Amino acid sequence: MSATIAARLAELGLELPDATAPVANFVPCVRSGRNLFISGQICSWNGELQYVGKVGRDISVTDAKAAGERSAP
């Protein structure tokens, strides 16, 4: 990663996790026109699952949004 990218991530207060090995062979997203359909993503950080459960029952909507940000391909 270039110094400029690392500096920008630090400026935004973002940290990237270590890359993990794939656990399956699938297409993580498909673009159709202006839409992007994402499937099969899990929220993990350095190999540890995060935000496990059903939204509204086990995790809050705020936590679900954070999980979505971390799960994006």
N, C-alpha and C positions, 0 to 999 in steps of 0.2 A: 504494500500500500504506500502510495506516495506521501511525502510529508504534508502536502497541501490537503489531501483528503483526511489524513489523521488529525491535522490541526482543525479542520472544519468540524469533524465529528466531536472533538474535544470542546470546541466552542459551543456546540449545540448540546453538550452534556450527554452525548450518546456513546455507548460502549458496544463493541461487537463481540459476540461470544466466539469461542474456538469453533472451527468448522467440525462437524460430525460426519461420520461415514453414512452413506445412504442405507436405509433399512429395507427398501423395496425398490422395484423398478416400475415407475409410473411417471406420467406427465403431470407435473405439479400445477400447471395452469394452461388454459386455452383462451386465445383471444378470438372474439367474434365481433367484428365491427369495432365499435367503441367500448365494448364490454370485455372485461377480463374475469374469467371464471376460475376460482382457486379451489383446489380440493386436496385432501390428504395431508394437510400441514398440521404439525403438532407444535406446541409451544414448549421448547426446551431451552435451557441456558447451560452451556458447557456440559451437555449430556444429562442434565437433571430436568425432569418434567416440571413445568410451572403451570399454575392456574388450572388445576384438574377439577372437573365437575361441570355441572349444568348451570348456566347463567340464571340468576334469580334464585336458585336454590343453594348452590354450593359456592358460587363466586358472584361478585357484584358486577354490574354493567361496566363500571369503571375498570375493574380488573379484566373483564372480557375485552375491552378496547385495548388495554395494554398487551394482552395475549395476542390479539390480532396484529398489532404493530410488530411484535417479536416473531410472529409466525410467517410474515410476508416473505415470499421467495425473493 
